[in-house]
Amino acid sequence: MEQHAEAHEATLDAREIDGEPFEAIMDGLATLSEDGSFLLINSFEPEPLYDVLQARGFTHETEQVGPQKYHVEIRHA
């Protein structure tokens, strides 16, 4: 599992963004290669994002790794 965690093409820690991180997330996904993965780190589970990801051809896996820390791995569907 550790090897998989290091295989992300890009990582964005939304907790470090002042304001809405949606645009930064979309910018990161726009540069994602077909077989790459994007790791989003957030302080809450970003449920509203899931429908947007699906509509744009992405899949996701979310894991709560701390009290207010979620990892969302995003890939092309």
mmCIF file of the N, C-alpha and C atoms, coordinates in Angstrom:
data_MODEL
# 
_entry.id   MODEL 
# 
loop_
_atom_site.group_PDB 
_atom_site.id 
_atom_site.type_symbol 
_atom_site.label_atom_id 
_atom_site.label_alt_id 
_atom_site.label_comp_id 
_atom_site.label_asym_id 
_atom_site.label_entity_id 
_atom_site.label_seq_id 
_atom_site.pdbx_PDB_ins_code 
_atom_site.Cartn_x 
_atom_site.Cartn_y 
_atom_site.Cartn_z 
_atom_site.occupancy 
_atom_site.B_iso_or_equiv 
_atom_site.pdbx_formal_charge 
_atom_site.auth_seq_id 
_atom_site.auth_comp_id 
_atom_site.auth_asym_id 
_atom_site.auth_atom_id 
_atom_site.pdbx_PDB_model_num 
ATOM 1   N N  . MET A 1 1  ? 0.822   -1.203 0.000   1.00 0.00 ? 1  MET A N  1 
ATOM 2   C CA . MET A 1 1  ? 0.000   0.000  0.000   1.00 0.00 ? 1  MET A CA 1 
ATOM 3   C C  . MET A 1 1  ? 0.863   1.262  0.000   1.00 0.00 ? 1  MET A C  1 
ATOM 4   N N  . GLU A 1 2  ? 1.993   1.240  0.663   1.00 0.00 ? 2  GLU A N  1 
ATOM 5   C CA . GLU A 1 2  ? 2.863   2.399  0.701   1.00 0.00 ? 2  GLU A CA 1 
ATOM 6   C C  . GLU A 1 2  ? 3.386   2.766  -0.684  1.00 0.00 ? 2  GLU A C  1 
ATOM 7   N N  . GLN A 1 3  ? 3.736   1.776  -1.486  1.00 0.00 ? 3  GLN A N  1 
ATOM 8   C CA . GLN A 1 3  ? 4.216   2.063  -2.829  1.00 0.00 ? 3  GLN A CA 1 
ATOM 9   C C  . GLN A 1 3  ? 3.142   2.790  -3.617  1.00 0.00 ? 3  GLN A C  1 
ATOM 10  N N  . HIS A 1 4  ? 1.900   2.362  -3.469  1.00 0.00 ? 4  HIS A N  1 
ATOM 11  C CA . HIS A 1 4  ? 0.791   2.977  -4.183  1.00 0.00 ? 4  HIS A CA 1 
ATOM 12  C C  . HIS A 1 4  ? 0.650   4.445  -3.765  1.00 0.00 ? 4  HIS A C  1 
ATOM 13  N N  . ALA A 1 5  ? 0.845   4.739  -2.503  1.00 0.00 ? 5  ALA A N  1 
ATOM 14  C CA . ALA A 1 5  ? 0.688   6.103  -1.994  1.00 0.00 ? 5  ALA A CA 1 
ATOM 15  C C  . ALA A 1 5  ? 1.719   7.043  -2.609  1.00 0.00 ? 5  ALA A C  1 
ATOM 16  N N  . GLU A 1 6  ? 2.880   6.520  -2.985  1.00 0.00 ? 6  GLU A N  1 
ATOM 17  C CA . GLU A 1 6  ? 3.928   7.354  -3.554  1.00 0.00 ? 6  GLU A CA 1 
ATOM 18  C C  . GLU A 1 6  ? 3.790   7.507  -5.060  1.00 0.00 ? 6  GLU A C  1 
ATOM 19  N N  . ALA A 1 7  ? 2.852   6.831  -5.681  1.00 0.00 ? 7  ALA A N  1 
ATOM 20  C CA . ALA A 1 7  ? 2.745   6.799  -7.128  1.00 0.00 ? 7  ALA A CA 1 
ATOM 21  C C  . ALA A 1 7  ? 1.885   7.929  -7.701  1.00 0.00 ? 7  ALA A C  1 
ATOM 22  N N  . HIS A 1 8  ? 1.476   8.877  -6.899  1.00 0.00 ? 8  HIS A N  1 
ATOM 23  C CA . HIS A 1 8  ? 0.614   9.961  -7.386  1.00 0.00 ? 8  HIS A CA 1 
ATOM 24  C C  . HIS A 1 8  ? 1.395   10.907 -8.289  1.00 0.00 ? 8  HIS A C  1 
ATOM 25  N N  . GLU A 1 9  ? 0.780   11.236 -9.399  1.00 0.00 ? 9  GLU A N  1 
ATOM 26  C CA . GLU A 1 9  ? 1.387   12.156 -10.352 1.00 0.00 ? 9  GLU A CA 1 
ATOM 27  C C  . GLU A 1 9  ? 1.374   13.586 -9.804  1.00 0.00 ? 9  GLU A C  1 
ATOM 28  N N  . ALA A 1 10 ? 0.323   13.929 -9.068  1.00 0.00 ? 10 ALA A N  1 
ATOM 29  C CA . ALA A 1 10 ? 0.188   15.266 -8.504  1.00 0.00 ? 10 ALA A CA 1 
ATOM 30  C C  . ALA A 1 10 ? -0.553  15.181 -7.169  1.00 0.00 ? 10 ALA A C  1 
ATOM 31  N N  . THR A 1 11 ? -0.237  16.118 -6.286  1.00 0.00 ? 11 THR A N  1 
ATOM 32  C CA . THR A 1 11 ? -0.899  16.194 -4.985  1.00 0.00 ? 11 THR A CA 1 
ATOM 33  C C  . THR A 1 11 ? -1.303  17.639 -4.732  1.00 0.00 ? 11 THR A C  1 
ATOM 34  N N  . LEU A 1 12 ? -2.506  17.816 -4.218  1.00 0.00 ? 12 LEU A N  1 
ATOM 35  C CA . LEU A 1 12 ? -2.976  19.142 -3.839  1.00 0.00 ? 12 LEU A CA 1 
ATOM 36  C C  . LEU A 1 12 ? -3.524  19.066 -2.426  1.00 0.00 ? 12 LEU A C  1 
ATOM 37  N N  . ASP A 1 13 ? -2.970  19.874 -1.540  1.00 0.00 ? 13 ASP A N  1 
ATOM 38  C CA . ASP A 1 13 ? -3.482  19.958 -0.175  1.00 0.00 ? 13 ASP A CA 1 
ATOM 39  C C  . ASP A 1 13 ? -4.428  21.155 -0.111  1.00 0.00 ? 13 ASP A C  1 
ATOM 40  N N  . ALA A 1 14 ? -5.723  20.886 -0.215  1.00 0.00 ? 14 ALA A N  1 
ATOM 41  C CA . ALA A 1 14 ? -6.725  21.955 -0.244  1.00 0.00 ? 14 ALA A CA 1 
ATOM 42  C C  . ALA A 1 14 ? -6.781  22.722 1.071   1.00 0.00 ? 14 ALA A C  1 
ATOM 43  N N  . ARG A 1 15 ? -6.250  22.142 2.131   1.00 0.00 ? 15 ARG A N  1 
ATOM 44  C CA . ARG A 1 15 ? -6.255  22.822 3.426   1.00 0.00 ? 15 ARG A CA 1 
ATOM 45  C C  . ARG A 1 15 ? -5.357  24.055 3.405   1.00 0.00 ? 15 ARG A C  1 
ATOM 46  N N  . GLU A 1 16 ? -4.426  24.103 2.447   1.00 0.00 ? 16 GLU A N  1 
ATOM 47  C CA . GLU A 1 16 ? -3.492  25.228 2.360   1.00 0.00 ? 16 GLU A CA 1 
ATOM 48  C C  . GLU A 1 16 ? -4.000  26.355 1.458   1.00 0.00 ? 16 GLU A C  1 
ATOM 49  N N  . ILE A 1 17 ? -5.166  26.147 0.842   1.00 0.00 ? 17 ILE A N  1 
ATOM 50  C CA . ILE A 1 17 ? -5.716  27.146 -0.076  1.00 0.00 ? 17 ILE A CA 1 
ATOM 51  C C  . ILE A 1 17 ? -6.678  28.049 0.681   1.00 0.00 ? 17 ILE A C  1 
ATOM 52  N N  . ASP A 1 18 ? -6.473  29.348 0.545   1.00 0.00 ? 18 ASP A N  1 
ATOM 53  C CA . ASP A 1 18 ? -7.353  30.326 1.173   1.00 0.00 ? 18 ASP A CA 1 
ATOM 54  C C  . ASP A 1 18 ? -8.533  30.556 0.238   1.00 0.00 ? 18 ASP A C  1 
ATOM 55  N N  . GLY A 1 19 ? -9.694  30.047 0.591   1.00 0.00 ? 19 GLY A N  1 
ATOM 56  C CA . GLY A 1 19 ? -10.860 30.181 -0.265  1.00 0.00 ? 19 GLY A CA 1 
ATOM 57  C C  . GLY A 1 19 ? -11.221 28.854 -0.914  1.00 0.00 ? 19 GLY A C  1 
ATOM 58  N N  . GLU A 1 20 ? -11.980 28.939 -1.986  1.00 0.00 ? 20 GLU A N  1 
ATOM 59  C CA . GLU A 1 20 ? -12.510 27.776 -2.686  1.00 0.00 ? 20 GLU A CA 1 
ATOM 60  C C  . GLU A 1 20 ? -11.417 27.082 -3.507  1.00 0.00 ? 20 GLU A C  1 
ATOM 61  N N  . PRO A 1 21 ? -11.163 25.777 -3.272  1.00 0.00 ? 21 PRO A N  1 
ATOM 62  C CA . PRO A 1 21 ? -10.099 25.078 -4.005  1.00 0.00 ? 21 PRO A CA 1 
ATOM 63  C C  . PRO A 1 21 ? -10.535 24.468 -5.338  1.00 0.00 ? 21 PRO A C  1 
ATOM 64  N N  . PHE A 1 22 ? -11.793 24.656 -5.738  1.00 0.00 ? 22 PHE A N  1 
ATOM 65  C CA . PHE A 1 22 ? -12.325 23.959 -6.918  1.00 0.00 ? 22 PHE A CA 1 
ATOM 66  C C  . PHE A 1 22 ? -11.481 24.202 -8.171  1.00 0.00 ? 22 PHE A C  1 
ATOM 67  N N  . GLU A 1 23 ? -11.136 25.447 -8.428  1.00 0.00 ? 23 GLU A N  1 
ATOM 68  C CA . GLU A 1 23 ? -10.370 25.772 -9.635  1.00 0.00 ? 23 GLU A CA 1 
ATOM 69  C C  . GLU A 1 23 ? -8.990  25.111 -9.612  1.00 0.00 ? 23 GLU A C  1 
ATOM 70  N N  . ALA A 1 24 ? -8.339  25.105 -8.463  1.00 0.00 ? 24 ALA A N  1 
ATOM 71  C CA . ALA A 1 24 ? -7.026  24.463 -8.345  1.00 0.00 ? 24 ALA A CA 1 
ATOM 72  C C  . ALA A 1 24 ? -7.138  22.956 -8.576  1.00 0.00 ? 24 ALA A C  1 
ATOM 73  N N  . ILE A 1 25 ? -8.218  22.363 -8.095  1.00 0.00 ? 25 ILE A N  1 
ATOM 74  C CA . ILE A 1 25 ? -8.444  20.922 -8.310  1.00 0.00 ? 25 ILE A CA 1 
ATOM 75  C C  . ILE A 1 25 ? -8.627  20.653 -9.796  1.00 0.00 ? 25 ILE A C  1 
ATOM 76  N N  . MET A 1 26 ? -9.475  21.438 -10.466 1.00 0.00 ? 26 MET A N  1 
ATOM 77  C CA . MET A 1 26 ? -9.728  21.243 -11.893 1.00 0.00 ? 26 MET A CA 1 
ATOM 78  C C  . MET A 1 26 ? -8.469  21.478 -12.717 1.00 0.00 ? 26 MET A C  1 
ATOM 79  N N  . ASP A 1 27 ? -7.665  22.465 -12.336 1.00 0.00 ? 27 ASP A N  1 
ATOM 80  C CA . ASP A 1 27 ? -6.398  22.716 -13.042 1.00 0.00 ? 27 ASP A CA 1 
ATOM 81  C C  . ASP A 1 27 ? -5.465  21.514 -12.913 1.00 0.00 ? 27 ASP A C  1 
ATOM 82  N N  . GLY A 1 28 ? -5.412  20.943 -11.736 1.00 0.00 ? 28 GLY A N  1 
ATOM 83  C CA . GLY A 1 28 ? -4.569  19.762 -11.521 1.00 0.00 ? 28 GLY A CA 1 
ATOM 84  C C  . GLY A 1 28 ? -5.040  18.568 -12.330 1.00 0.00 ? 28 GLY A C  1 
ATOM 85  N N  . LEU A 1 29 ? -6.340  18.377 -12.393 1.00 0.00 ? 29 LEU A N  1 
ATOM 86  C CA . LEU A 1 29 ? -6.890  17.252 -13.147 1.00 0.00 ? 29 LEU A CA 1 
ATOM 87  C C  . LEU A 1 29 ? -6.697  17.435 -14.651 1.00 0.00 ? 29 LEU A C  1 
ATOM 88  N N  . ALA A 1 30 ? -6.663  18.674 -15.121 1.00 0.00 ? 30 ALA A N  1 
ATOM 89  C CA . ALA A 1 30 ? -6.492  18.948 -16.550 1.00 0.00 ? 30 ALA A CA 1 
ATOM 90  C C  . ALA A 1 30 ? -5.136  18.486 -17.054 1.00 0.00 ? 30 ALA A C  1 
ATOM 91  N N  . THR A 1 31 ? -4.157  18.404 -16.175 1.00 0.00 ? 31 THR A N  1 
ATOM 92  C CA . THR A 1 31 ? -2.808  17.998 -16.584 1.00 0.00 ? 31 THR A CA 1 
ATOM 93  C C  . THR A 1 31 ? -2.518  16.529 -16.270 1.00 0.00 ? 31 THR A C  1 
ATOM 94  N N  . LEU A 1 32 ? -3.498  15.824 -15.752 1.00 0.00 ? 32 LEU A N  1 
ATOM 95  C CA . LEU A 1 32 ? -3.311  14.430 -15.343 1.00 0.00 ? 32 LEU A CA 1 
ATOM 96  C C  . LEU A 1 32 ? -3.209  13.518 -16.560 1.00 0.00 ? 32 LEU A C  1 
ATOM 97  N N  . SER A 1 33 ? -2.181  12.679 -16.595 1.00 0.00 ? 33 SER A N  1 
ATOM 98  C CA . SER A 1 33 ? -2.030  11.726 -17.696 1.00 0.00 ? 33 SER A CA 1 
ATOM 99  C C  . SER A 1 33 ? -3.099  10.639 -17.577 1.00 0.00 ? 33 SER A C  1 
ATOM 100 N N  . GLU A 1 34 ? -3.301  9.897  -18.646 1.00 0.00 ? 34 GLU A N  1 
ATOM 101 C CA . GLU A 1 34 ? -4.352  8.875  -18.689 1.00 0.00 ? 34 GLU A CA 1 
ATOM 102 C C  . GLU A 1 34 ? -4.221  7.844  -17.573 1.00 0.00 ? 34 GLU A C  1 
ATOM 103 N N  . ASP A 1 35 ? -2.989  7.476  -17.233 1.00 0.00 ? 35 ASP A N  1 
ATOM 104 C CA . ASP A 1 35 ? -2.805  6.441  -16.209 1.00 0.00 ? 35 ASP A CA 1 
ATOM 105 C C  . ASP A 1 35 ? -2.292  7.005  -14.891 1.00 0.00 ? 35 ASP A C  1 
ATOM 106 N N  . GLY A 1 36 ? -2.284  8.320  -14.770 1.00 0.00 ? 36 GLY A N  1 
ATOM 107 C CA . GLY A 1 36 ? -1.802  8.949  -13.549 1.00 0.00 ? 36 GLY A CA 1 
ATOM 108 C C  . GLY A 1 36 ? -2.893  9.063  -12.496 1.00 0.00 ? 36 GLY A C  1 
ATOM 109 N N  . SER A 1 37 ? -2.482  9.430  -11.297 1.00 0.00 ? 37 SER A N  1 
ATOM 110 C CA . SER A 1 37 ? -3.453  9.655  -10.228 1.00 0.00 ? 37 SER A CA 1 
ATOM 111 C C  . SER A 1 37 ? -3.144  10.981 -9.548  1.00 0.00 ? 37 SER A C  1 
ATOM 112 N N  . PHE A 1 38 ? -4.192  11.585 -9.032  1.00 0.00 ? 38 PHE A N  1 
ATOM 113 C CA . PHE A 1 38 ? -4.131  12.891 -8.386  1.00 0.00 ? 38 PHE A CA 1 
ATOM 114 C C  . PHE A 1 38 ? -4.595  12.690 -6.952  1.00 0.00 ? 38 PHE A C  1 
ATOM 115 N N  . LEU A 1 39 ? -3.806  13.145 -5.989  1.00 0.00 ? 39 LEU A N  1 
ATOM 116 C CA . LEU A 1 39 ? -4.181  13.021 -4.587  1.00 0.00 ? 39 LEU A CA 1 
ATOM 117 C C  . LEU A 1 39 ? -4.643  14.370 -4.067  1.00 0.00 ? 39 LEU A C  1 
ATOM 118 N N  . LEU A 1 40 ? -5.885  14.417 -3.631  1.00 0.00 ? 40 LEU A N  1 
ATOM 119 C CA . LEU A 1 40 ? -6.443  15.606 -3.003  1.00 0.00 ? 40 LEU A CA 1 
ATOM 120 C C  . LEU A 1 40 ? -6.473  15.357 -1.498  1.00 0.00 ? 40 LEU A C  1 
ATOM 121 N N  . ILE A 1 41 ? -5.909  16.274 -0.742  1.00 0.00 ? 41 ILE A N  1 
ATOM 122 C CA . ILE A 1 41 ? -5.931  16.202 0.721   1.00 0.00 ? 41 ILE A CA 1 
ATOM 123 C C  . ILE A 1 41 ? -6.887  17.300 1.184   1.00 0.00 ? 41 ILE A C  1 
ATOM 124 N N  . ASN A 1 42 ? -7.844  16.931 2.012   1.00 0.00 ? 42 ASN A N  1 
ATOM 125 C CA . ASN A 1 42 ? -8.866  17.886 2.428   1.00 0.00 ? 42 ASN A CA 1 
ATOM 126 C C  . ASN A 1 42 ? -9.191  17.693 3.905   1.00 0.00 ? 42 ASN A C  1 
ATOM 127 N N  . SER A 1 43 ? -9.797  18.711 4.519   1.00 0.00 ? 43 SER A N  1 
ATOM 128 C CA . SER A 1 43 ? -10.145 18.630 5.939   1.00 0.00 ? 43 SER A CA 1 
ATOM 129 C C  . SER A 1 43 ? -11.518 18.012 6.165   1.00 0.00 ? 43 SER A C  1 
ATOM 130 N N  . PHE A 1 44 ? -12.271 17.783 5.077   1.00 0.00 ? 44 PHE A N  1 
ATOM 131 C CA . PHE A 1 44 ? -13.588 17.143 5.171   1.00 0.00 ? 44 PHE A CA 1 
ATOM 132 C C  . PHE A 1 44 ? -13.783 16.314 3.908   1.00 0.00 ? 44 PHE A C  1 
ATOM 133 N N  . GLU A 1 45 ? -14.741 15.407 3.942   1.00 0.00 ? 45 GLU A N  1 
ATOM 134 C CA . GLU A 1 45 ? -15.025 14.610 2.754   1.00 0.00 ? 45 GLU A CA 1 
ATOM 135 C C  . GLU A 1 45 ? -15.730 15.498 1.728   1.00 0.00 ? 45 GLU A C  1 
ATOM 136 N N  . PRO A 1 46 ? -15.129 15.695 0.558   1.00 0.00 ? 46 PRO A N  1 
ATOM 137 C CA . PRO A 1 46 ? -15.676 16.640 -0.424  1.00 0.00 ? 46 PRO A CA 1 
ATOM 138 C C  . PRO A 1 46 ? -16.780 16.025 -1.290  1.00 0.00 ? 46 PRO A C  1 
ATOM 139 N N  . GLU A 1 47 ? -17.860 15.626 -0.649  1.00 0.00 ? 47 GLU A N  1 
ATOM 140 C CA . GLU A 1 47 ? -18.946 14.938 -1.353  1.00 0.00 ? 47 GLU A CA 1 
ATOM 141 C C  . GLU A 1 47 ? -19.489 15.701 -2.559  1.00 0.00 ? 47 GLU A C  1 
ATOM 142 N N  . PRO A 1 48 ? -19.634 17.036 -2.510  1.00 0.00 ? 48 PRO A N  1 
ATOM 143 C CA . PRO A 1 48 ? -20.144 17.740 -3.693  1.00 0.00 ? 48 PRO A CA 1 
ATOM 144 C C  . PRO A 1 48 ? -19.239 17.590 -4.923  1.00 0.00 ? 48 PRO A C  1 
ATOM 145 N N  . LEU A 1 49 ? -17.970 17.303 -4.704  1.00 0.00 ? 49 LEU A N  1 
ATOM 146 C CA . LEU A 1 49 ? -17.027 17.146 -5.804  1.00 0.00 ? 49 LEU A CA 1 
ATOM 147 C C  . LEU A 1 49 ? -17.249 15.850 -6.583  1.00 0.00 ? 49 LEU A C  1 
ATOM 148 N N  . TYR A 1 50 ? -17.792 14.850 -5.954  1.00 0.00 ? 50 TYR A N  1 
ATOM 149 C CA . TYR A 1 50 ? -17.888 13.521 -6.569  1.00 0.00 ? 50 TYR A CA 1 
ATOM 150 C C  . TYR A 1 50 ? -18.718 13.508 -7.849  1.00 0.00 ? 50 TYR A C  1 
ATOM 151 N N  . ASP A 1 51 ? -19.848 14.201 -7.876  1.00 0.00 ? 51 ASP A N  1 
ATOM 152 C CA . ASP A 1 51 ? -20.677 14.251 -9.086  1.00 0.00 ? 51 ASP A CA 1 
ATOM 153 C C  . ASP A 1 51 ? -19.943 14.968 -10.218 1.00 0.00 ? 51 ASP A C  1 
ATOM 154 N N  . VAL A 1 52 ? -19.201 16.015 -9.873  1.00 0.00 ? 52 VAL A N  1 
ATOM 155 C CA . VAL A 1 52 ? -18.422 16.759 -10.872 1.00 0.00 ? 52 VAL A CA 1 
ATOM 156 C C  . VAL A 1 52 ? -17.349 15.843 -11.465 1.00 0.00 ? 52 VAL A C  1 
ATOM 157 N N  . LEU A 1 53 ? -16.669 15.103 -10.606 1.00 0.00 ? 53 LEU A N  1 
ATOM 158 C CA . LEU A 1 53 ? -15.634 14.185 -11.085 1.00 0.00 ? 53 LEU A CA 1 
ATOM 159 C C  . LEU A 1 53 ? -16.223 13.156 -12.036 1.00 0.00 ? 53 LEU A C  1 
ATOM 160 N N  . GLN A 1 54 ? -17.340 12.565 -11.645 1.00 0.00 ? 54 GLN A N  1 
ATOM 161 C CA . GLN A 1 54 ? -17.973 11.548 -12.482 1.00 0.00 ? 54 GLN A CA 1 
ATOM 162 C C  . GLN A 1 54 ? -18.384 12.139 -13.832 1.00 0.00 ? 54 GLN A C  1 
ATOM 163 N N  . ALA A 1 55 ? -18.955 13.325 -13.824 1.00 0.00 ? 55 ALA A N  1 
ATOM 164 C CA . ALA A 1 55 ? -19.399 13.967 -15.057 1.00 0.00 ? 55 ALA A CA 1 
ATOM 165 C C  . ALA A 1 55 ? -18.229 14.283 -15.988 1.00 0.00 ? 55 ALA A C  1 
ATOM 166 N N  . ARG A 1 56 ? -17.055 14.471 -15.409 1.00 0.00 ? 56 ARG A N  1 
ATOM 167 C CA . ARG A 1 56 ? -15.867 14.813 -16.209 1.00 0.00 ? 56 ARG A CA 1 
ATOM 168 C C  . ARG A 1 56 ? -14.999 13.594 -16.524 1.00 0.00 ? 56 ARG A C  1 
ATOM 169 N N  . GLY A 1 57 ? -15.484 12.404 -16.190 1.00 0.00 ? 57 GLY A N  1 
ATOM 170 C CA . GLY A 1 57 ? -14.783 11.185 -16.576 1.00 0.00 ? 57 GLY A CA 1 
ATOM 171 C C  . GLY A 1 57 ? -13.716 10.707 -15.602 1.00 0.00 ? 57 GLY A C  1 
ATOM 172 N N  . PHE A 1 58 ? -13.911 10.985 -14.321 1.00 0.00 ? 58 PHE A N  1 
ATOM 173 C CA . PHE A 1 58 ? -12.952 10.556 -13.301 1.00 0.00 ? 58 PHE A CA 1 
ATOM 174 C C  . PHE A 1 58 ? -13.617 9.627  -12.284 1.00 0.00 ? 58 PHE A C  1 
ATOM 175 N N  . THR A 1 59 ? -12.799 8.806  -11.665 1.00 0.00 ? 59 THR A N  1 
ATOM 176 C CA . THR A 1 59 ? -13.240 7.995  -10.533 1.00 0.00 ? 59 THR A CA 1 
ATOM 177 C C  . THR A 1 59 ? -12.468 8.475  -9.309  1.00 0.00 ? 59 THR A C  1 
ATOM 178 N N  . HIS A 1 60 ? -12.945 8.094  -8.134  1.00 0.00 ? 60 HIS A N  1 
ATOM 179 C CA . HIS A 1 60 ? -12.250 8.514  -6.915  1.00 0.00 ? 60 HIS A CA 1 
ATOM 180 C C  . HIS A 1 60 ? -12.362 7.425  -5.849  1.00 0.00 ? 60 HIS A C  1 
ATOM 181 N N  . GLU A 1 61 ? -11.402 7.442  -4.954  1.00 0.00 ? 61 GLU A N  1 
ATOM 182 C CA . GLU A 1 61 ? -11.444 6.630  -3.736  1.00 0.00 ? 61 GLU A CA 1 
ATOM 183 C C  . GLU A 1 61 ? -11.095 7.558  -2.591  1.00 0.00 ? 61 GLU A C  1 
ATOM 184 N N  . THR A 1 62 ? -11.932 7.560  -1.567  1.00 0.00 ? 62 THR A N  1 
ATOM 185 C CA . THR A 1 62 ? -11.723 8.453  -0.434  1.00 0.00 ? 62 THR A CA 1 
ATOM 186 C C  . THR A 1 62 ? -11.419 7.640  0.811   1.00 0.00 ? 62 THR A C  1 
ATOM 187 N N  . GLU A 1 63 ? -10.429 8.119  1.562   1.00 0.00 ? 63 GLU A N  1 
ATOM 188 C CA . GLU A 1 63 ? -10.060 7.470  2.819   1.00 0.00 ? 63 GLU A CA 1 
ATOM 189 C C  . GLU A 1 63 ? -9.875  8.546  3.880   1.00 0.00 ? 63 GLU A C  1 
ATOM 190 N N  . GLN A 1 64 ? -10.519 8.359  5.018   1.00 0.00 ? 64 GLN A N  1 
ATOM 191 C CA . GLN A 1 64 ? -10.300 9.271  6.135   1.00 0.00 ? 64 GLN A CA 1 
ATOM 192 C C  . GLN A 1 64 ? -9.058  8.793  6.856   1.00 0.00 ? 64 GLN A C  1 
ATOM 193 N N  . VAL A 1 65 ? -8.029  9.641  6.898   1.00 0.00 ? 65 VAL A N  1 
ATOM 194 C CA . VAL A 1 65 ? -6.750  9.245  7.488   1.00 0.00 ? 65 VAL A CA 1 
ATOM 195 C C  . VAL A 1 65 ? -6.484  9.931  8.815   1.00 0.00 ? 65 VAL A C  1 
ATOM 196 N N  . GLY A 1 66 ? -7.397  10.796 9.245   1.00 0.00 ? 66 GLY A N  1 
ATOM 197 C CA . GLY A 1 66 ? -7.264  11.477 10.526  1.00 0.00 ? 66 GLY A CA 1 
ATOM 198 C C  . GLY A 1 66 ? -8.592  12.115 10.882  1.00 0.00 ? 66 GLY A C  1 
ATOM 199 N N  . PRO A 1 67 ? -8.676  12.739 12.062  1.00 0.00 ? 67 PRO A N  1 
ATOM 200 C CA . PRO A 1 67 ? -9.935  13.338 12.510  1.00 0.00 ? 67 PRO A CA 1 
ATOM 201 C C  . PRO A 1 67 ? -10.500 14.357 11.515  1.00 0.00 ? 67 PRO A C  1 
ATOM 202 N N  . GLN A 1 68 ? -9.643  15.167 10.919  1.00 0.00 ? 68 GLN A N  1 
ATOM 203 C CA . GLN A 1 68 ? -10.081 16.144 9.913   1.00 0.00 ? 68 GLN A CA 1 
ATOM 204 C C  . GLN A 1 68 ? -9.135  16.100 8.726   1.00 0.00 ? 68 GLN A C  1 
ATOM 205 N N  . LYS A 1 69 ? -8.844  14.870 8.265   1.00 0.00 ? 69 LYS A N  1 
ATOM 206 C CA . LYS A 1 69 ? -7.930  14.710 7.137   1.00 0.00 ? 69 LYS A CA 1 
ATOM 207 C C  . LYS A 1 69 ? -8.422  13.580 6.248   1.00 0.00 ? 69 LYS A C  1 
ATOM 208 N N  . TYR A 1 70 ? -8.735  13.941 5.016   1.00 0.00 ? 70 TYR A N  1 
ATOM 209 C CA . TYR A 1 70 ? -9.221  12.988 4.026   1.00 0.00 ? 70 TYR A CA 1 
ATOM 210 C C  . TYR A 1 70 ? -8.274  12.976 2.831   1.00 0.00 ? 70 TYR A C  1 
ATOM 211 N N  . HIS A 1 71 ? -8.005  11.793 2.325   1.00 0.00 ? 71 HIS A N  1 
ATOM 212 C CA . HIS A 1 71 ? -7.254  11.627 1.085   1.00 0.00 ? 71 HIS A CA 1 
ATOM 213 C C  . HIS A 1 71 ? -8.236  11.146 0.029   1.00 0.00 ? 71 HIS A C  1 
ATOM 214 N N  . VAL A 1 72 ? -8.285  11.857 -1.084  1.00 0.00 ? 72 VAL A N  1 
ATOM 215 C CA . VAL A 1 72 ? -9.137  11.486 -2.201  1.00 0.00 ? 72 VAL A CA 1 
ATOM 216 C C  . VAL A 1 72 ? -8.216  11.216 -3.393  1.00 0.00 ? 72 VAL A C  1 
ATOM 217 N N  . GLU A 1 73 ? -8.150  9.958  -3.800  1.00 0.00 ? 73 GLU A N  1 
ATOM 218 C CA . GLU A 1 73 ? -7.342  9.596  -4.961  1.00 0.00 ? 73 GLU A CA 1 
ATOM 219 C C  . GLU A 1 73 ? -8.250  9.645  -6.192  1.00 0.00 ? 73 GLU A C  1 
ATOM 220 N N  . ILE A 1 74 ? -7.838  10.418 -7.188  1.00 0.00 ? 74 ILE A N  1 
ATOM 221 C CA . ILE A 1 74 ? -8.645  10.641 -8.374  1.00 0.00 ? 74 ILE A CA 1 
ATOM 222 C C  . ILE A 1 74 ? -7.889  10.118 -9.591  1.00 0.00 ? 74 ILE A C  1 
ATOM 223 N N  . ARG A 1 75 ? -8.602  9.385  -10.442 1.00 0.00 ? 75 ARG A N  1 
ATOM 224 C CA . ARG A 1 75 ? -8.037  8.820  -11.668 1.00 0.00 ? 75 ARG A CA 1 
ATOM 225 C C  . ARG A 1 75 ? -9.037  8.996  -12.802 1.00 0.00 ? 75 ARG A C  1 
ATOM 226 N N  . HIS A 1 76 ? -8.524  8.878  -14.037 1.00 0.00 ? 76 HIS A N  1 
ATOM 227 C CA . HIS A 1 76 ? -9.439  8.825  -15.184 1.00 0.00 ? 76 HIS A CA 1 
ATOM 228 C C  . HIS A 1 76 ? -10.246 7.538  -15.103 1.00 0.00 ? 76 HIS A C  1 
ATOM 229 N N  . ALA A 1 77 ? -11.514 7.606  -15.457 1.00 0.00 ? 77 ALA A N  1 
ATOM 230 C CA . ALA A 1 77 ? -12.380 6.430  -15.429 1.00 0.00 ? 77 ALA A CA 1 
ATOM 231 C C  . ALA A 1 77 ? -11.990 5.454  -16.532 1.00 0.00 ? 77 ALA A C  1 
# 
